[in-house]
Amino acid sequence: MPQQDKQNPNPERVAFLRHLPLQVKETITGEEAHQFMFEEEIPESLFEKIKDYIEEENK
């Protein structure tokens, strides 16, 4: 049953990815995007690409 929880992506994370600048989105792999949208933990490779935007959101 826990698998059912992971069938739908986190809407906030999907929106975050959609609002990134195009040059950043182009560097994100499908695997990184999937892990970000469906998992709790951000892959380290993806974190390096989006960390500046995460900090801006928290200000």
Secondary structure, 3 states (H helix, E strand, C coil): CHHHHCCCCCHHHHHHHHCCCHHHHCCCCHHHHHHHHHCCCCCHHHHHHHHHHHHHHHC
